[in-house]
Amino acid sequence: MKFKDMIEMPRDMPKEVIKGRFKIKKAVDDEMLAFGWASVAVRADGEQIEDWHTDMIDPEDLENAAYIYVENYRDGGEMHERSGVGHIVESMVFTPEKLAVLGLDEGTLPAGWWIGMRVTDTEVWKKVKDGTYSMFSIEGEAVREKIKEEV
C-alpha cells in the first residue's frame, strides 16, 4: 500500500485498519532514530481528519502547537507516562505555503507534522524495533469547540 492510499482512507474505515495509518516510516537502527508523522490535520486530498476521539485540529493550530513543542520541550516520552526516553531531532509542519516554497504541488503531501526522534532508552528502542511502539502519539491540551453541522 502506498502512503498516499493510507492518508486517503475513508472515515468509516474500521479502527484496526486506521490504527496503522501513521506508522513509523523509517528507523535508523545504529543511531536509534525513528521518523514519521506525529499528526496529520488534513489529508492530501483536502479532507480534514477526525481522530479516534472524534477531534479535529486545524493546520494552523497544529503548526503553532508543533512550534511551541519544539521551542519548549523536545522531549520524547513513553506511552504518555514516562518522559526522557528520547528527543526530537527533526520537525517540519507541511502546509500548502511550505509545499509551494519547496516546489511541490499542493496535494502532494497532507497538512501535517513530520518528526524524527532519537530514542535514548535502549528498552524503548527495542519496543520500536519489535513493533510494540509502531507510531507516534502526540499529547496536549486544547479547548474543545463544537462544529456546526452543515445542512
Stockholm file with secondary structure:
# STOCKHOLM 1.0

chainA/1-151         MKFKDMIEMPRDMPKEVIKGRFKIKKAVDDEMLAFGWASVAVRADGEQIEDWHTDMIDPEDLENAAYIYVENYRDGGEMHERSGVGHIVESMVFTPEKLAVLGLDEGTLPAGWWIGMRVTDTEVWKKVKDGTYSMFSIEGEAVREKIKEEV
#=GR chainA/1-151 SS CCHHHHHTCCTTSCHHHHTTTTBCCEEEGGGTEEEEEEEEEECTTSCBCCCTTSCCCCHHHHHHHHHHHHHHTCEEEETTTEEEEEEEEEEEEECHHHHHHTTCCTTSSCEEEEEEEEECCHHHHHHHHTTSSCBCCCCCCCCCCCCCCCC
#=GC SS_cons         CCHHHHHTCCTTSCHHHHTTTTBCCEEEGGGTEEEEEEEEEECTTSCBCCCTTSCCCCHHHHHHHHHHHHHHTCEEEETTTEEEEEEEEEEEEECHHHHHHTTCCTTSSCEEEEEEEEECCHHHHHHHHTTSSCBCCCCCCCCCCCCCCCC
//
